[in-house]
Each structure stands twice: as C-alpha cells, then as structure tokens.
C-alpha cells in the first residue's frame, strides 16, 4: 500500500514531473514551498505570483 506521501503526489505521466492537486497535498508530501521552474510548481498554486507556491 502506498504511503501518504506517495499518494499526495501524482505523477503527471511522462517526464516524471510532480503534480500536486493543491497546497495541502504538496505540504503532505514534504515538497512545499514549490519554486517556479521546479517539479510540482504551477501558477495556480502561487497566490501572489512571486514564483513561490504553497509558501504558507
């Protein structure tokens, strides 16, 4: 059975890039904060558009 950390991150299929449904999932996976250009970052998770998502 996959761990909670594994379940929180879902492979987007292909390049191995991480996908997090929301910041709670990113935090549960221990991946937050997410930086622009790094796996898992999406502008939709970056509230203030500063290039750092899920920072709080």
N, C-alpha and C positions, 0 to 999 in steps of 0.2 A: 504494500500500500504506500503511495507517495506521501511524503512529509507535507506539512502545512506550507513550508517554504516552497516546495516544488509545485504545489497546487496553486499558489499565489501568482507565480509567473507562468505565462503560457507562451510557448514558442510560437512565433508568428509564422513559422514554416519557411524553410529555405536557408537564409543566411545565418540562422542561429541568433537573430536579434531578439531580445526580450520584449514582451508586451505585458503591460500591467493594465488591468481594467480601470483601476483608479488608484489614488494615492494610498489608500488603506492596503491595497494588495502590494504595492511597491514597498511600503513600510514593513508589512508582514514578511516579505521576502528579504528584508535587510538591505534593500537596494536604494532606498531614499537617503539623501536627495538625488534626483536624477539630473544630470547635466546635459545641456544641448550637445548633440553630436555623439553621445554615448548610448549604448543599448538601453532601451526602455523609455527614453525621453520622448515625449510627444507634447506639442504646443498646447494641446487640450488640457494637459495636467499642469501647465505653467501659468498660474493665475495672473501674475503681474508681467509676464513676457520678458523677464530678465535672463532667461537661459537656464534657470534652476527650477525644476519642477518638484513638487512634494517637499518643499523645504520646511514646512511647519507641521 
